């Protein structure tokens, strides 16, 4: 495994041996040992390790380079929006509106002002 992924697994598992990890994950020890020697283990194995040790399976995919952090955030934001209550959504909209209204206004440059005329 590449170093960041190896470090993530070691920290998550508390340095558990392959045998101990196999017991916790339910993955056969030989299979797990083989997967952990690969540059990037199969995503299924990484997800099983994350789940078995109560970690976010998306996080390990970012660490492994399977998905980018931006992709993980986009996936999470859609879920968070759907789970938010109407009150939470309205509160956030009001906060953003206030933030925009409180932001200091800067005078547009002559080029910006002229460009607006032709939009």
N, CA, C and O of each residue as an XYZ file, in Angstrom:
476
protein
N       0.844     -1.184      0.000
C       0.000      0.000      0.000
C       0.883      1.238      0.000
O       1.998      1.226      0.522
N       0.368      2.298     -0.591
C       1.126      3.541     -0.542
C       1.063      4.091      0.887
O       0.163      3.750      1.655
N       2.003      4.920      1.219
C       2.216      5.340      2.611
C       1.005      5.985      3.288
O       0.677      5.599      4.410
N       0.321      6.958      2.652
C      -0.839      7.558      3.346
C      -1.919      6.533      3.677
O      -2.519      6.592      4.750
N      -2.172      5.597      2.768
C      -3.190      4.575      3.009
C      -2.735      3.617      4.101
O      -3.519      3.241      4.972
N      -1.483      3.231      4.052
C      -0.932      2.339      5.081
C      -1.045      2.988      6.459
O      -1.442      2.335      7.424
N      -0.702      4.252      6.549
C      -0.784      4.986      7.815
C      -2.231      5.079      8.288
O      -2.502      4.921      9.479
N      -3.167      5.335      7.367
C      -4.587      5.435      7.723
C      -5.071      4.121      8.309
O      -5.756      4.116      9.332
N      -4.728      3.009      7.678
C      -5.159      1.693      8.158
C      -4.543      1.406      9.525
O      -5.229      0.920     10.424
N      -3.261      1.700      9.686
C      -2.597      1.456     10.974
C      -3.221      2.276     12.094
O      -3.436      1.767     13.194
N      -3.510      3.542     11.818
C      -4.133      4.395     12.834
C      -5.540      3.923     13.163
O      -5.930      3.880     14.329
N      -6.301      3.570     12.134
C      -7.675      3.124     12.325
C      -7.741      1.844     13.149
O      -8.568      1.713     14.052
N      -6.867      0.911     12.828
C      -6.916     -0.401     13.473
C      -6.106     -0.461     14.761
O      -6.098     -1.481     15.450
N      -5.429      0.628     15.081
C      -4.587      0.623     16.278
C      -3.395     -0.310     16.132
O      -2.858     -0.813     17.119
N      -2.986     -0.536     14.878
C      -1.845     -1.399     14.621
C      -2.167     -2.881     14.722
O      -1.265     -3.703     14.888
N      -3.444     -3.230     14.622
C      -3.830     -4.646     14.680
C      -3.064     -5.462     13.650
O      -2.725     -4.969     12.574
N      -2.799     -6.706     13.992
C      -2.174     -7.628     13.052
C      -3.181     -7.982     11.963
O      -4.378     -7.732     12.099
N      -2.678     -8.563     10.890
C      -3.569     -9.008      9.817
C      -4.568    -10.025     10.355
O      -5.738    -10.019      9.973
N      -4.104    -10.890     11.237
C      -4.988    -11.896     11.832
C      -6.121    -11.231     12.608
O      -7.281    -11.616     12.460
N      -5.796    -10.237     13.434
C      -6.820     -9.532     14.223
C      -7.783     -8.781     13.307
O      -8.992     -8.770     13.541
N      -7.241     -8.155     12.262
C      -8.097     -7.439     11.310
C      -9.041     -8.403     10.601
O     -10.199     -8.072     10.348
N      -8.547     -9.590     10.284
C      -9.385    -10.596      9.618
C     -10.554    -10.995     10.508
O     -11.669    -11.188     10.025
N     -10.300    -11.117     11.797
C     -11.365    -11.473     12.727
C     -12.401    -10.363     12.787
O     -13.603    -10.625     12.751
N     -11.937     -9.128     12.877
C     -12.845     -7.985     13.006
C     -13.646     -7.757     11.722
O     -14.840     -7.463     11.776
N     -12.991     -7.892     10.578
C     -13.651     -7.595      9.302
C     -14.441     -8.770      8.732
O     -15.378     -8.579      7.957
N     -14.059     -9.973      9.116
C     -14.694    -11.155      8.536
C     -14.104    -11.544      7.193
O     -14.631    -12.429      6.520
N     -13.021    -10.899      6.797
C     -12.325    -11.232      5.552
C     -11.308    -12.321      5.871
O     -10.573    -12.190      6.850
N     -11.239    -13.390      5.080
C     -10.236    -14.424      5.347
C      -8.827    -13.824      5.443
O      -8.468    -12.933      4.673
N      -8.042    -14.321      6.392
C      -6.722    -13.750      6.655
C      -5.832    -13.757      5.416
O      -5.157    -12.763      5.147
N      -5.815    -14.835      4.668
C      -4.962    -14.915      3.479
C      -5.377    -13.868      2.446
O      -4.530    -13.225      1.826
N      -6.669    -13.707      2.273
C      -7.188    -12.711      1.323
C      -6.806    -11.307      1.776
O      -6.331    -10.495      0.982
N      -7.014    -11.033      3.047
C      -6.698     -9.713      3.589
C      -5.210     -9.420      3.465
O      -4.821     -8.323      3.065
N      -4.376    -10.399      3.809
C      -2.917    -10.211      3.711
C      -2.513     -9.909      2.264
O      -1.686     -9.032      2.018
N      -3.092    -10.630      1.321
C      -2.776    -10.409     -0.097
C      -3.227     -9.009     -0.527
O      -2.492     -8.302     -1.216
N      -4.423     -8.618     -0.124
C      -4.943     -7.301     -0.503
C      -4.109     -6.168      0.085
O      -3.893     -5.146     -0.567
N      -3.642     -6.353      1.317
C      -2.884     -5.283      1.983
C      -1.475     -5.107      1.419
O      -0.799     -4.130      1.742
N      -1.026     -6.045      0.577
C       0.284     -5.881     -0.065
C       0.173     -5.171     -1.410
O       1.183     -4.794     -2.003
N      -1.049     -4.991     -1.886
C      -1.260     -4.301     -3.172
C      -1.065     -2.800     -3.001
O      -1.233     -2.263     -1.906
N      -0.709     -2.124     -4.099
C      -0.556     -0.665     -4.048
C      -1.873     -0.025     -3.616
O      -1.895      0.847     -2.748
N      -2.954     -0.461     -4.223
C      -4.294     -0.024     -3.818
C      -5.155     -1.279     -3.691
O      -5.532     -1.879     -4.698
N      -5.464     -1.672     -2.466
C      -6.314     -2.853     -2.275
C      -7.685     -2.645     -2.907
O      -8.091     -1.507     -3.140
N      -8.406     -3.737     -3.187
C      -9.750     -3.585     -3.742
C     -10.619     -2.701     -2.849
O     -10.555     -2.773     -1.622
N     -11.421     -1.878     -3.486
C     -12.269     -0.933     -2.756
C     -13.176     -1.659     -1.769
O     -13.445     -1.145     -0.684
N     -13.643     -2.837     -2.131
C     -14.519     -3.598     -1.237
C     -13.816     -3.921      0.078
O     -14.415     -3.839      1.151
N     -12.537     -4.291     -0.018
C     -11.756     -4.609      1.183
C     -11.582     -3.369      2.047
O     -11.740     -3.427      3.267
N     -11.257     -2.251      1.413
C     -11.072     -1.006      2.167
C     -12.356     -0.589      2.870
O     -12.331     -0.140      4.017
N     -13.476     -0.741      2.174
C     -14.763     -0.377      2.774
C     -15.085     -1.296      3.945
O     -15.582     -0.833      4.972
N     -14.810     -2.582      3.808
C     -15.059     -3.526      4.910
C     -14.201     -3.187      6.128
O     -14.668     -3.275      7.263
N     -12.951     -2.801      5.893
C     -12.072     -2.405      7.009
C     -12.646     -1.162      7.684
O     -12.751     -1.111      8.910
N     -13.015     -0.164      6.887
C     -13.564      1.069      7.455
C     -14.823      0.777      8.267
O     -14.960      1.258      9.391
N     -15.729      0.005      7.714
C     -16.972     -0.303      8.422
C     -16.717     -1.083      9.700
O     -17.317     -0.800     10.737
N     -15.829     -2.061      9.625
C     -15.553     -2.906     10.790
C     -14.971     -2.105     11.942
O     -15.181     -2.445     13.106
N     -14.242     -1.046     11.623
C     -13.618     -0.221     12.660
C     -14.364      1.102     12.854
O     -13.811      2.053     13.405
N     -15.607      1.160     12.405
C     -16.498      2.308     12.599
C     -15.955      3.614     12.019
O     -16.073      4.677     12.629
N     -15.363      3.514     10.840
C     -14.879      4.709     10.144
C     -15.769      4.960      8.934
O     -16.513      4.078      8.507
N     -15.689      6.155      8.392
C     -16.459      6.524      7.217
C     -15.851      5.851      5.985
O     -14.691      6.114      5.666
N     -16.593      4.995      5.286
C     -16.051      4.323      4.108
C     -15.648      5.283      2.983
O     -14.806      4.946      2.150
N     -16.237      6.452      2.961
C     -15.879      7.429      1.933
C     -14.469      7.961      2.201
O     -13.705      8.200      1.266
N     -14.134      8.144      3.460
C     -12.818      8.677      3.825
C     -11.699      7.791      3.296
O     -10.716      8.298      2.754
N     -11.832      6.485      3.443
C     -10.768      5.588      2.983
C     -10.641      5.626      1.464
O      -9.548      5.441      0.930
N     -11.743      5.864      0.767
C     -11.667      5.961     -0.686
C     -10.909      7.209     -1.117
O     -10.219      7.197     -2.136
N     -11.034      8.285     -0.348
C     -10.273      9.508     -0.631
C      -8.794      9.257     -0.353
O      -7.940      9.596     -1.173
N      -8.490      8.667      0.794
C      -7.096      8.390      1.164
C      -6.443      7.472      0.132
O      -5.272      7.646     -0.205
N      -7.198      6.499     -0.364
C      -6.663      5.542     -1.339
C      -6.543      6.130     -2.739
O      -5.917      5.531     -3.614
N      -7.141      7.302     -2.957
C      -7.085      7.926     -4.271
C      -8.124      7.386     -5.241
O      -8.018      7.598     -6.449
N      -9.121      6.692     -4.722
C     -10.181      6.138     -5.561
C     -11.132      7.249     -5.998
O     -11.565      7.288     -7.150
N     -11.451      8.143     -5.080
C     -12.240      9.326     -5.391
C     -11.509     10.538     -4.836
O     -10.667     10.408     -3.947
N     -11.827     11.704     -5.351
C     -11.199     12.926     -4.856
C     -11.977     13.463     -3.658
O     -13.122     13.075     -3.424
N     -11.362     14.336     -2.922
C     -12.040     14.953     -1.789
C     -13.246     15.776     -2.259
O     -14.281     15.814     -1.594
N     -13.096     16.429     -3.411
C     -14.210     17.218     -3.961
C     -15.399     16.321     -4.294
O     -16.547     16.691     -4.048
N     -15.124     15.144     -4.853
C     -16.206     14.211     -5.164
C     -16.901     13.739     -3.894
O     -18.125     13.616     -3.855
N     -16.117     13.477     -2.863
C     -16.690     13.034     -1.587
C     -17.563     14.129     -0.989
O     -18.635     13.846     -0.454
N     -17.114     15.368     -1.075
C     -17.889     16.476     -0.530
C     -19.173     16.694     -1.318
O     -20.223     16.968     -0.737
N     -19.090     16.573     -2.639
C     -20.305     16.728     -3.450
C     -21.329     15.658     -3.100
O     -22.521     15.944     -2.981
N     -20.864     14.438     -2.938
C     -21.782     13.342     -2.589
C     -22.400     13.588     -1.222
O     -23.594     13.358     -1.030
N     -21.606     14.048     -0.279
C     -22.100     14.294      1.073
C     -23.036     15.477      1.158
O     -23.976     15.468      1.952
N     -22.795     16.497      0.352
C     -23.638     17.693      0.447
C     -25.047     17.410     -0.037
O     -26.007     17.927      0.533
N     -25.190     16.607     -1.065
C     -26.528     16.269     -1.544
C     -27.307     15.507     -0.494
O     -28.500     15.741     -0.300
N     -26.638     14.605      0.177
C     -27.281     13.823      1.229
C     -27.646     14.720      2.406
O     -28.732     14.595      2.972
N     -26.750     15.615      2.772
C     -27.002     16.508      3.902
C     -28.188     17.418      3.619
O     -28.999     17.681      4.507
N     -28.288     17.891      2.404
C     -29.401     18.775      2.048
C     -30.723     18.026      2.157
O     -31.701     18.554      2.687
N     -30.749     16.800      1.656
C     -31.985     16.014      1.717
C     -32.385     15.691      3.150
O     -33.572     15.561      3.449
N     -31.411     15.562      4.032
C     -31.703     15.212      5.422
C     -32.013     16.425      6.284
O     -32.551     16.284      7.383
N     -31.680     17.611      5.798
C     -31.910     18.820      6.584
C     -33.404     19.121      6.667
O     -34.158     18.897      5.720
N     -33.803     19.630      7.815
C     -35.208     20.007      7.979
C     -35.465     21.321      7.242
O     -34.530     22.037      6.885
N     -36.719     21.621      7.024
C     -37.098     22.882      6.376
C     -36.569     24.054      7.190
O     -36.061     25.024      6.628
N     -36.686     23.969      8.501
C     -36.195     25.039      9.371
C     -34.685     25.228      9.207
O     -34.205     26.360      9.145
N     -33.932     24.119      9.137
C     -32.480     24.225      8.962
C     -32.137     24.862      7.616
O     -31.229     25.688      7.529
N     -32.859     24.477      6.577
C     -32.619     25.063      5.262
C     -32.918     26.560      5.254
O     -32.141     27.353      4.721
N     -34.041     26.937      5.845
C     -34.403     28.359      5.887
C     -33.405     29.164      6.714
O     -33.044     30.282      6.347
N     -32.964     28.594      7.825
C     -31.969     29.271      8.663
C     -30.684     29.503      7.880
O     -30.085     30.574      7.971
N     -30.263     28.516      7.121
C     -29.049     28.666      6.309
C     -29.240     29.704      5.213
O     -28.332     30.491      4.945
N     -30.400     29.719      4.579
C     -30.667     30.725      3.548
C     -30.659     32.133      4.137
O     -30.108     33.056      3.537
N     -31.265     32.296      5.305
C     -31.266     33.608      5.960
C     -29.858     34.025      6.360
O     -29.499     35.196      6.234
N     -29.061     33.080      6.841
C     -27.671     33.376      7.214
C     -26.893     33.853      5.997
O     -26.153     34.833      6.079
N     -27.053     33.174      4.877
C     -26.349     33.558      3.653
C     -26.805     34.927      3.158
O     -25.991     35.743      2.725
N     -28.108     35.171      3.224
C     -28.646     36.451      2.794
C     -28.071     37.584      3.642
O     -27.666     38.621      3.116
N     -28.039     37.376      4.952
C     -27.487     38.384      5.863
C     -26.008     38.604      5.573
O     -25.537     39.741      5.575
N     -25.281     37.531      5.328
C     -23.849     37.617      5.035
C     -23.617     38.449      3.773
O     -22.706     39.275      3.729
N     -24.437     38.230      2.755
C     -24.307     38.999      1.519
C     -24.625     40.470      1.755
O     -23.931     41.348      1.242
N     -25.679     40.740      2.533
C     -26.077     42.124      2.791
C     -25.084     42.855      3.679
O     -24.923     44.070      3.564
N     -24.413     42.116      4.573
C     -23.449     42.731      5.478
C     -22.078     42.909      4.845
O     -21.244     43.648      5.368
N     -21.838     42.241      3.729
C     -20.525     42.338      3.077
C     -20.328     43.758      2.571
O     -21.251     44.354      2.017
N     -19.125     44.305      2.759
C     -18.877     45.676      2.282
C     -18.992     45.720      0.757
O     -18.480     44.856      0.045
N     -19.661     46.724      0.301
C     -19.848     46.905     -1.141
C     -18.647     47.654     -1.695
O     -18.216     48.665     -1.139
N     -18.117     47.145     -2.791
C     -17.022     47.880     -3.428
C     -17.548     48.499     -4.705
O     -18.404     47.939     -5.390
N     -17.025     49.641     -4.998
C     -17.464     50.356     -6.188
C     -16.897     49.635     -7.418
O     -15.701     49.344     -7.460
N     -17.746     49.340     -8.427
C     -17.243     48.647     -9.609
C     -16.272     49.535    -10.378
O     -16.408     50.759    -10.392
N     -15.297     48.907    -11.011
C     -14.362     49.665    -11.847
C     -15.108     50.151    -13.088
O     -16.219     49.700    -13.367
N     -14.499     51.062    -13.821
C     -15.165     51.598    -15.027
C     -15.423     50.484    -16.020
O     -16.467     50.472    -16.672
N     -14.490     49.542    -16.150
C     -14.656     48.436    -17.090
C     -15.809     47.524    -16.684
O     -16.565     47.062    -17.539
N     -15.947     47.264    -15.389
C     -17.053     46.416    -14.907
C     -18.382     47.106    -15.102
O     -19.359     46.476    -15.507
N     -18.430     48.396    -14.819
C     -19.674     49.152    -14.965
C     -20.098     49.193    -16.428
O     -21.280     49.040    -16.738
N     -19.146     49.397    -17.323
C     -19.465     49.436    -18.750
C     -19.898     48.075    -19.266
O     -20.788     47.980    -20.110
N     -19.268     47.015    -18.758
C     -19.608     45.667    -19.204
C     -21.030     45.312    -18.844
O     -21.686     44.577    -19.582
N     -21.526     45.817    -17.724
C     -22.888     45.522    -17.294
C     -23.933     46.083    -18.253
O     -25.010     45.509    -18.409
N     -23.615     47.193    -18.887
C     -24.548     47.792    -19.819
C     -24.840     46.889    -21.001
O     -25.922     46.952    -21.585
N     -23.878     46.049    -21.357
C     -24.012     45.231    -22.550
C     -24.361     43.778    -22.260
O     -24.277     42.939    -23.157
N     -24.744     43.466    -21.047
C     -25.117     42.093    -20.727
C     -26.551     41.822    -21.065
O     -27.034     40.709    -20.859
